[in-house]
Amino acid sequence: MSRMPRPYVAFGFASVHDSLEAESALAKVGVLSLAIPSPRELGELCGIALRLEPADMQAALAALETAGMRPVATADISDI
């Protein structure tokens, strides 16, 4: 039985501190995120990225902007 790929969005940040601050800012507005090792698609960053559901991307970007933050890189990824 094969599994279907599941898309997600990864946000990369310049530092671990920024990643954790972003995770906290998203949680405050009810956007679920998961700290994950940075996927190679994000390039050379701090090593921790945030994984989000694609449907939450715009709300997440708005919440981060309100908090004075923004991801350094984003990537659309599918995993199984």
C-alpha positions in Angstrom: 0.0 0.0 0.0 1.6 3.3 -1.1 1.0 6.6 0.7 0.0 9.7 -1.1 2.4 12.7 -1.0 1.2 15.3 1.5 2.1 18.9 0.7 3.2 21.4 3.3 4.9 24.8 3.4 8.2 25.4 5.1 9.3 28.8 6.5 13.0 29.2 7.0 14.6 31.8 9.3 18.0 33.3 9.9 18.4 32.0 13.5 17.0 29.4 15.8 15.8 32.3 18.0 13.8 33.8 15.0 12.3 30.4 14.3 11.1 29.9 17.9 9.8 33.5 18.0 7.9 33.0 14.8 6.4 29.7 16.2 5.2 31.6 19.2 3.7 34.5 17.2 1.8 32.0 15.0 0.5 30.1 18.1 -0.8 33.3 19.5 -3.1 33.8 16.5 -4.1 30.1 16.3 -1.9 29.2 13.2 -0.6 25.7 13.8 3.1 25.1 13.0 5.7 22.5 13.7 9.4 23.1 14.2 11.3 20.7 11.9 14.9 20.4 10.6 15.3 22.8 7.7 14.6 21.1 4.4 17.4 21.5 1.8 14.9 23.4 -0.4 15.3 26.3 2.0 19.1 26.5 1.5 21.6 27.3 4.1 19.7 28.6 7.1 19.7 28.1 10.8 18.7 24.5 10.8 15.1 24.9 12.2 12.2 25.6 9.9 8.4 25.8 10.6 6.1 23.4 8.8 2.6 24.7 8.0 -0.4 23.5 6.2 -0.6 25.2 2.7 -4.1 26.6 3.6 -2.5 28.5 6.5 0.3 30.2 4.6 -1.4 33.6 4.0 -2.6 33.8 7.6 0.8 32.9 8.9 2.5 35.5 6.7 0.0 38.1 8.0 0.6 37.1 11.6 4.4 37.3 11.2 4.1 40.7 9.5 2.0 42.0 12.4 4.7 40.7 14.8 7.4 42.4 12.7 8.9 39.2 11.4 9.1 37.5 8.0 10.7 34.2 6.9 14.0 34.4 5.0 12.8 31.6 2.7 9.7 29.6 2.0 9.3 26.3 0.1 6.3 24.2 -1.0 7.2 20.6 -0.3 5.5 17.2 -0.5 6.5 14.3 1.7 5.2 10.8 2.2 
